[in-house]
Amino acid sequence: MNIGDIIQNIATGGAVFLGIVYILGGLIVNLNLSRRGIVEYQILKVKYLAVGIIFMFHFLGALMFTIVPVVLFSLLTENPFSIEFLVVPSILAALMLLYVWSRYPPNTKSFMGTWGFWFICSAVAMLYPSYVILRQILLPSHQLEWVYNTLLAILTGSLTIMAQIYHYSSFYYGRPARFGASDPIGIGIPTRVNILCDEKVSTAFQELGLPIKKNIIGDVYLIDETDQHYIVALEQVPGDDANNETYKIDKSLVKVILHRPDHMKRRPSNPMPSQKKAVKDH
């Protein structure tokens, strides 16, 4: 294999990886929006790539954590029938992620709606598929027992990834972190905004339930945007409002948007030097 072939293989592999990351990001964003009753698929959206990359960092972190017990278990047994016992906790952990996603509201205060719960269940769910796939890569076997284990590992791994995406999209993506409301790229925390709209439609907006005064829609959250619409909601994380109202506003009806990110608010403290000087002058 010459250098040209190596470069071509790397480029092909990189393109496939970015494609998978992009699809994962699109799924996470739209699953999150579906909680608000909206789905917005767009072919080209850089945000999907950023969201997918952040998810992959979390996924790989859980996978690396799983490798430790996998190696320890491999030193204890090589019996394929003993290994099958790992499939039970793996499937149960994946199903638990899906159960929490289907039963708990996005704004839940329960530990089951936190990143820590996602990480623990993800690590347990990946035990069986990680062990079998790693073992088949290092010591491939075509015995019937290992073929069966490999097929079961692929199915379990697929269920695990699906469960991870669903839980992550509802309880981690789009939610302020416990340490603050800062929004690293790819987390998608909605921003508080004020919107100056066209006066011709201000009455209609008010009738739809938007808080509006002098053509200004105040204290709503910018959830997402498309080429034609801004998607806004009355609450940052759905669940508090029984109506769970989300609005798609045509961009042509918007004149100005004032962004008011919560994490940029300066905490009460001693006045800045310039403010002290102004007070002293007075």
C-alpha positions in Angstrom: 0.0 0.0 0.0 1.5 3.3 -1.1 1.3 6.7 0.5 -1.6 7.7 -1.9 -3.7 4.8 -0.8 -3.0 5.5 2.9 -4.1 9.2 2.4 -7.2 8.1 0.5 -8.2 5.6 3.2 -7.7 8.2 6.0 -9.7 10.8 4.0 -12.5 8.2 3.4 -12.5 7.2 7.1 -12.6 10.8 8.2 -15.5 11.6 5.9 -17.5 8.6 7.2 -16.7 9.6 10.8 -17.9 13.2 10.2 -21.0 11.9 8.5 -21.9 9.7 11.5 -21.2 12.6 13.9 -23.4 14.9 11.8 -26.3 12.4 11.9 -25.9 11.9 15.6 -26.0 15.7 16.2 -29.1 16.1 14.0 -30.8 13.3 15.9 -30.0 14.9 19.3 -31.2 18.4 18.3 -34.4 17.2 16.8 -35.2 14.8 19.6 -34.8 17.7 21.9 -37.1 19.9 19.8 -39.6 17.1 19.6 -40.2 17.4 23.3 -41.6 20.9 22.4 -43.6 19.5 19.6 -41.3 20.7 16.8 -39.0 18.8 14.3 -36.8 20.8 12.0 -34.6 18.7 9.7 -32.1 20.7 7.6 -29.6 19.2 5.2 -26.8 21.7 6.0 -26.4 22.9 9.5 -23.0 23.3 11.2 -24.7 23.1 14.6 -25.4 19.4 14.1 -21.7 18.7 13.6 -20.8 20.6 16.8 -23.5 18.8 18.8 -22.4 15.4 17.4 -18.8 16.0 18.3 -19.6 16.9 21.9 -21.8 13.8 22.2 -18.9 11.7 20.9 -16.6 13.0 23.6 -19.1 11.9 26.2 -19.6 8.6 24.5 -15.9 7.9 24.2 -15.4 8.9 27.9 -18.0 6.3 29.0 -16.5 3.8 26.7 -13.0 4.3 28.1 -14.3 3.9 31.6 -15.9 0.6 30.5 -12.6 -0.8 29.2 -11.2 -1.2 32.8 -13.8 -3.8 34.0 -13.7 -5.4 30.5 -10.0 -6.1 30.7 -10.4 -7.4 34.3 -13.2 -9.7 33.2 -11.2 -11.0 30.3 -8.4 -12.1 32.7 -10.9 -14.1 34.7 -12.7 -16.1 32.0 -12.6 -17.0 28.4 -15.7 -19.2 28.5 -18.2 -17.7 26.0 -21.2 -19.0 28.0 -19.9 -17.2 31.1 -19.6 -14.0 29.1 -23.2 -14.1 28.1 -24.1 -13.2 31.7 -22.9 -9.7 31.0 -25.7 -9.2 28.5 -28.3 -8.9 31.3 -26.9 -5.8 33.1 -26.0 -4.3 29.7 -29.6 -4.6 28.3 -31.2 -3.5 31.6 -29.0 -0.4 31.8 -29.9 0.6 28.2 -33.6 0.0 28.9 -33.4 2.1 32.0 -32.1 5.0 30.0 -35.1 4.6 27.6 -37.5 4.2 30.5 -36.4 7.4 32.2 -36.6 9.3 28.8 -40.2 8.1 28.3 -41.4 8.7 31.9 -39.6 11.7 33.3 -40.1 15.4 32.1 -37.1 17.2 30.8 -37.0 19.5 33.9 -36.9 16.7 36.4 -34.8 17.2 39.5 -34.3 13.5 39.9 -30.8 12.0 39.7 -32.1 9.9 36.8 -32.3 13.0 34.7 -28.7 14.0 35.2 -25.5 13.5 33.3 -24.1 11.3 36.1 -27.0 8.8 35.6 -26.4 8.8 31.9 -22.7 8.1 32.3 -23.2 5.2 34.8 -25.9 3.5 32.7 -23.9 4.1 29.5 -20.8 2.5 31.0 -22.8 -0.6 32.3 -24.7 -0.9 29.0 -21.5 -1.0 27.0 -19.9 -3.8 29.1 -21.1 -6.7 27.0 -20.8 -5.3 23.5 -17.4 -3.7 24.3 -16.0 -7.0 25.7 -17.2 -9.2 22.8 -16.2 -6.8 20.0 -12.8 -6.1 21.5 -12.2 -9.8 22.0 -13.1 -10.5 18.4 -10.8 -7.8 17.1 -7.8 -9.1 19.1 -8.6 -12.8 19.0 -11.1 -13.5 16.2 -13.0 -16.7 16.5 -15.5 -18.3 14.1 -16.8 -20.8 16.5 -20.6 -20.9 16.7 -20.7 -19.6 20.3 -18.6 -16.5 19.4 -20.6 -15.8 16.3 -23.7 -15.8 18.4 -22.0 -13.5 21.0 -20.9 -11.2 18.3 -24.4 -10.8 16.8 -25.9 -10.3 20.3 -23.2 -7.7 21.0 -24.1 -5.8 17.9 -27.8 -5.7 18.8 -27.0 -4.8 22.4 -24.6 -2.1 21.2 -27.2 -0.6 18.9 -29.8 -0.5 21.6 -27.3 1.1 23.9 -26.4 3.9 21.5 -30.0 4.6 20.8 -30.8 4.8 24.5 -27.8 7.1 25.1 -28.9 9.5 22.3 -32.5 9.7 23.6 -31.6 10.2 27.2 -28.8 12.7 26.3 -31.1 14.7 24.1 -33.7 15.2 26.8 -31.7 15.6 30.0 -28.3 17.0 29.0 -28.5 18.8 25.7 -30.3 22.2 26.0 -30.2 22.3 29.8 -28.1 24.7 32.0 -25.4 22.9 33.8 -25.4 22.7 37.6 -22.3 24.9 37.8 -23.9 27.7 35.9 -25.7 28.6 32.7 -22.6 28.9 30.5 -23.1 27.4 27.0 -20.1 25.5 25.6 -20.5 25.0 21.8 -22.6 21.9 21.2 -24.7 22.0 24.4 -27.5 24.1 23.0 -28.6 26.0 26.1 -31.5 28.4 25.1 -30.7 32.1 25.5 -33.0 34.6 27.0 -33.9 37.3 24.4 -36.1 40.3 23.8 -37.6 40.5 20.3 -38.7 43.7 18.5 -41.3 42.6 16.0 -43.3 44.2 13.3 -46.1 46.3 14.8 -48.6 44.9 12.3 -48.4 41.5 14.0 -47.9 42.5 17.6 -51.6 42.1 18.4 -51.6 38.7 16.8 -48.6 37.6 18.8 -50.3 38.8 22.0 -53.4 36.8 21.2 -51.1 33.7 20.7 -49.9 34.1 24.3 -46.5 35.8 23.8 -45.7 38.5 26.5 -45.5 41.6 24.3 -45.5 45.3 25.1 -44.8 48.2 22.6 -44.0 45.6 19.9 -41.4 44.0 22.1 -41.6 40.3 23.1 -39.9 40.2 26.4 -38.1 37.5 28.4 -38.6 34.5 26.0 -35.9 31.9 25.2 -34.4 31.4 21.8 -34.4 27.7 21.4 -33.1 27.3 17.8 -33.4 28.9 14.4 -33.7 27.8 10.8 -33.2 29.7 7.5 -36.8 31.1 7.8 -37.8 31.0 11.5 -36.7 31.7 15.0 -37.9 29.1 17.5 -38.7 30.6 20.9 -40.4 29.4 24.0 -41.6 30.8 27.3 -39.4 28.6 29.4 -35.8 27.4 29.0 -36.5 23.8 29.8 -39.9 22.4 29.1 -41.9 21.0 31.9 -42.9 23.9 34.2 -45.5 25.2 31.8 -48.5 22.8 31.4 -49.1 24.1 27.9 -45.4 23.6 26.9 -45.8 26.4 24.3 -43.2 26.9 21.6 -43.4 29.4 18.8 -41.9 29.6 15.3 -41.6 33.2 14.3 -40.9 34.1 10.7 -37.6 36.1 10.5 -39.2 38.7 8.2 -41.4 39.7 11.1 -38.5 40.4 13.4 -36.7 43.8 13.5 -34.2 43.4 16.4 -33.2 40.6 18.8 -31.6 41.5 22.1 -29.7 38.6 23.5 -29.6 38.4 27.3 -27.5 35.3 28.2 -28.0 34.4 31.9 -24.4 33.4 32.4 -23.2 36.9 31.4 -25.0 38.6 34.3 -22.5 40.3 36.6 -23.0 39.2 40.1 -23.6 42.0 42.7 -20.2 43.1 44.0 -18.2 46.2 44.7 -18.6 48.9 42.0 -16.1 49.0 39.2 -13.4 51.7 39.4 -15.2 53.8 36.8 -18.5 53.6 38.8 -16.7 54.6 42.0 -15.3 57.6 40.3 -18.7 58.6 38.9 -20.2 58.3 42.4 -17.4 60.4 44.0 -17.9 63.2 41.3 -21.5 63.5 42.2 
